[in-house]
C-alpha cells in the first residue's frame, strides 16, 4: 500500500543532523516516544498509521517540529477503542479527527484517512469519506511538501514532496485551482510558507493564487490575521509581499483595490509585528484601522496606531525632550519608534537615560503623593498637579531628583 523512499547519493539531502538520518540509503526520522507509542499501538491493532504533514516536512529540513499530526486507517470509533485506557476527545469527529490525551497530559490529534466531499464555503468540506489508503488521504492535502508520511517502515512520498523540499518549492498537490477553490486559506498558507521557509512558489501554483484571490473574502478574518502575521515575520517576506501585494490588498483595503507602492523592505526591521505592521502602513498609506477589522488584539492596534501617528513628530537630540517622550509613550514604544526612524544621537542619549535610571516619570520621582500630603503643602486633587509640576522641573534639569529639593521647590 505504501513504499519506502530511497535517496541514493543525492548530496542535496542533509545527512545525519540528528532530526533524521540515512541508514542503508533509507531516511529515518526521530519520532518522539509518544508518537512512536501511538503509531505502534495502532499498528499492533491491525491499523496503518503515519506521522504526516508539517512535522515530517520540518524533520526533513532539520527543524524540530512544534507538533505532530498522526493519520491512520482506523476509524474514529476504532481509535477510541484502541486507546480506551486514555482520554480521547471528539474534537473534530465529523471530519475524522480525535484528540488523544496521554498520561503526561500531552495532546495528539489523530485523523482517519479520508477523501473530502464538495466544498461550498471555500474552507471546509461539506462531508468526508473515510478510506483505508494513505495515498488517497495525502492526495487531498494542500502542498507536496506537506503530503509526506512516515512510520517505522519508511517514508511515504507519492507527490515528490522531498524533491520540492530540496528544490525549495511550494507546489500544490494535484490541480492548483482545485486546491485553492476547496480551501481559500491555502492561498495565504502558500505565501506564509514562502516567507517563512524561503521557498519559491511554483508557476502554476502562483498563477492559481492570483486567479483565486477573490475567494479570500469567504475566509474568517481571524484565520487571515494569523497567516498574515506569520507571513510578515518571515525572513523572505520582502519577496512575497512585493510579488503578491495584490493578494494582500484583498483584505488590507476594504474594496480590495490594488495600490501603488514602492519596493518594500520589511525584513530589515526586527521580527516585531508592531514594527513591521507600522512600516507597512507608513509605506503604503493603508490605514491602521484595518487591524480592528482583522481582529488583531487591542494592544497591537494601539501600539501600531501610535507608532504611525508619532512617526512625523519631532524628536530632538536632547535629554529633556527624550524624557518627555519617555513619559508620554514609554521606553518600549520609543525604542520601536527609533527602529522606524533611526537616529544614532537620540539612541545614544536614550541608552544613557535608561542605564543611569534618570527620572522621566512620576513613579521615578524621589517623592510621592503621600510625602506631599504629609508635608501639608498640597491636598486632594492638587497632589497630581504638583507631582507633574515637579516632574517637569526634574526633566528640564531645574531641580535635582531628591526628596528635600522636591519638598522645598517653590
N, C-alpha and C positions, 0 to 999 in steps of 0.2 A: 504493500500500500504506500510505502514511502521509501526514500532512498537516502543513502549517505552521500555526502558531497566530499569528493577528494580534490585537493588543491594542487598536488604535484609540486613543482618548483617555482610557482608564481611568487616572485620576490616582492610583489606589491602587498602580499598578505603578511602582516606582522607575525613574529614568531616568539612564542613563549614569554609573553609580557606578564603573565600571571592571571589575567582575566580569562584568556583562553590560550590554548597551546596546540601545537601539531604533534600528533603521535601516530606513527606509521601512516603518515600522509593523511590523517583524518583529524578534523578540528574537534577539540574537546573543550567544553566551557565549564568553568567552575560554577556549579549551581549552589546556592545557599542550601544548608542542610534541610530547612523546612520545605523548600521547593522540591528537593530530591525525595523527601518523605512523601509529599503529596503525589508526585508523579509515580513513584514506585508503588504506593498504596493503590492507586487507580489501576496500574498495570497488573498488580497481583490479584486484582478482582476482575481480570479479563477485559479491561478497557484500554484504549490507546490514550496517551496523554503527552503533552508537549508544553514547554515554556515557549511563548510566542511574542512577536511584536517588538516593541521598543527595547525590552530587556535583552533580547538577542542581538538586535542592531547595536546597542551600546556595548555589549560584551565584545562583539567583533571589532569594535573601534577602540578597544582597551579602555572603556569607561565603566565605572561602577554604576549599574542601573539603580534608579531610585525606587522602582518597584518591579514586581514580577507578575506577569499575567500567565495563566495556565489555561489551555483549552484541551478538551477531551471528547472522546466518542460517547462517554457516559451521559445520559440524560440528567436533568436537574434532580429528579427523584432518585436516580441511581447514585448520584454524587452524595446526596443527603444520607442515603442508606449506607454507603461505603464509609462515611465519616460520622456515623451515628454516635460515636463516643465523644465527638466535639460539637461545639455550637456552630450551626450553619444558618446564615441569614439569607432570606429570599429577596436579595436586593434588586435584582433585575430578572426575576424568574420568567417573566413574559418573553424576554429575549434570550433566555437560556443561561443567565448568569446568577450564581450564588456566591456568597462570601463566606469562606471558611475561617473560623477563629481558632487558632491553635492554643496550646496550653500557656505559651508565653505572651498571649494576647496579640500575636501577630495576625494580621488580616490579609487574606489572599483571595482574589477573585478567580473563580473557576467558571469557564463558559463552555457550553456544549458546542461541538462543531455544528455549523448551521449554514443554510442558504437564506438570503434576505429576500423578502417579497417586494412588492412595489413600494415606492416612496412618494407620498403626496405632500409632505411638508418640507422637503429638501433637508431633512435632518435625521429622522428615524424611520426604519422600515415599518410598514403597517402590520406586517406579520413576518414570522420566521419559520423555517422548516428545519428541524434537526436532522443532521446527516451523520454518517459514520466515517467519512473520508476527509482526512486533513486537507487534501488538495482543494476540495470544494470549499472548505472554510477559508483557506488562505486566498482563494481566488476572488473573494468579495472584499478584501481589505484595500486600504487606500493606496499605499505606495509599495513598490517592490522591496525597499529596504525595511519595511515593517511586516513583510509577508514571509518571514523566515521562522521556522520552528526548530526546537532542539529537545532531545531527550538522550538518555544514556546510549542509545543505539546510533546516534549521529544527528547530522543536520538535515533538515528538510527545506529545500530551496528550489521550488518549481519555477520561479519567475525571475531568476538571476539577480536576486537581491544582493548577494555578496559581491557580484561583479559591479553592481551600481554603487555599492559602498566604496569599493576600490576606485571606481571612476568618479566618486563624489558627485553622484547624480540623483536628483529627485525625479522619479518616473512613476506614473500611475500603473497599477495592476490592471491589465486589460485596456478597455477603451476609456480614455481620459474624460471625455464629455460625460459619459455614463457615470463615472465615479463621482464627478462634481455635482451632477444633477441629482444623484442619490442623496448626497450629503454636502451641502454648500460650505459647511465649516472646513471641509478638506482644502478648500482654496486657501484659507488662512493658515491651515496646518502646513501646507506646502511652502508658503512664504516663511513661516516660522522655522521650519526645518532648514531651509536655505540660509536663513540668517544665523541661526544658532550653530548649525553643523558646518557652514561654509560650503555647502553643496550648490551646484548649478541645477536649475530646473530644465529638464529635457524639453525639446522644442514642441512636441505635440502636447505635452502636459502644460507648457507655458501658454500655448495657443488656447487650450481649453479653459485655462484660468481666466483669460481675457474675455472669451466668449460667454462665460457663465457668471461673470462678476455680479450681475444684477440679482442673482439668487441669494446673495448675502443679505438682502433685505428681509429674507424669510428667517434669518437666524437670530436667536435671542441675543440681545446686546451684551448680556453678562458673559456669554461664551466668546463673543467678538473681543471684548475687553481683555480677557485672559490671553488669547492668542496674540492680540496686538501688543500687549505689554511684553510678552516673551520675545516677540519679533524685534521690538525696539532695543532690547537688551542684548541682542546677539552681536557677535563680532563682525558678521558680514551684513549688518543692517543697511549700510550705505548702498551696496549693490542692489539689494532687494527693494528698498524704498524708492530709489531713483528709477529703477526699471519698471516697477509696478505701482507707481504712485496713484494712477487712476483707480486701482483696486481699492486703495485705502480711502480714496475720495468717496466711495460708496457709503461709508459710514462716518467719515470725518466732516463731510459737508452735507448739510440737510438735504439738498436736492441731488447729491451725487455728481455735481458738475465738476469737470476737470479744472484744475487750477494751474496757472503758470508759476513756476518756481525755479530758482537757481539750484545748481547741484548741491545736495545736502551732504554734510559731513558729520553725521550724528556720532559715529564711532570714536571721534576724537574726544568725546566727553565721557566722564565716568559712567559706570553702569548704575546710575541712579535714575529711576524712572521719572522723578520730578525734573531733573535737569534735562534729560533727553526730550521729554514732552515739551518743556518750556522752549527749548531750542527749535523744535519742530514748529511750534506756533509762532515764534518770533520770525522764523524764516519764510513761512508760508502765509501768514496773516489769517490762518484758521483760528477761530476764537476758542479760548479755553472753556467756554460754557458747554462745548460739546462733551466734555468729560462727564458732566452730570447726566446727559442723555445716555452715555455709555456705561453708566452705573459705577464709575470709579468711586472710591471711598472719599468721604468728606475731607480727610486730611490731605489727600493728594490733590483734590480740587482746589483747596485753599492754598496749598503751597505753590502749585503751578500758577494759579491766578495772580498771586502776589509776585512771583518771580517775573512774570510777563509785565505786570503793572509797574514794577520798580525798575525795569531794565533801563529806561532812559532817564531815571532820576540821577541827579548829580551826587557823586560821592567824592569828597575831597581827600587828598592825602595828608590829613592832619588828625591827630588822635581825638580831638574833641568831636569832630564830625563823625569819625568812625564809631565812637562811643554812643553818639546819638542814634546812629543806625543800629548798633547792637541793642540798645534799649528798645528800639522800635520793633525790630524783626527778629532779634536773637542771633546767636552765634551760628547755628546750623544754617539758617536761611541766608545769612550774609555770606557764608562760605560758598553756598550754592550759587548765589548771585555772582560771586567773583569767578566761578568756573565759566559762567556765561559771558562775563565781561571782565576778563583778567586784567589786573593792574598790579605789577610787582611791588610798587611803592606801598599801595594800600594793603596788600597781602602781608608785607613785612611788618607794618605798623599793627595790623590786626594780630599777628602772631605775638608781638611784644605785649600787647594788652592782655591777651589770653594767658600767656606764660607767667606774666607778672601779677596776674589776678587784679588788674586795675579796675576800679569801680566804674560800672556803666548802668547799673540798675538799682532800684530802691532796696532790693534784698541784699545788695552788696555794700550798702551804706553801713558805717560803723555805729549807726544809731537806729533805733526802732521807734515805731509809733508809741509804744509804752514808755520809752525814755522821754519822749516829748510830753506825754501826758503827765508823767510823774514829776517832770520839772515845772509843770504849771504854766508853760509858755503858751501852749495851744490846747484846745479841747475839741472833741467831736469831729465834725466834717473838716475842720481846718487842719487836722493832722495830715491828711493825704496831700493837701495843697502845700503844706510846709515841707513834707518829705520830697516832693517833686521839685520844690524851690532849692532845697539843699543839694539834691542830686545834680541839678543844673549847675550849681556853683562848683561842685566837685569835678564834674565833667569838663568844665571850662578852666579848671586849674585855679579858681579863685579862693577855694577853701580846701585844706587838707582833709582827707577822709579819716579823721579820728573823732572820737566821741566829744571831747571837750571843745574842740574848734567848732564842731557842728552845733553843739548846745548854745555856744556863745555867739554864733554867727548872727549878725544884725539882719 
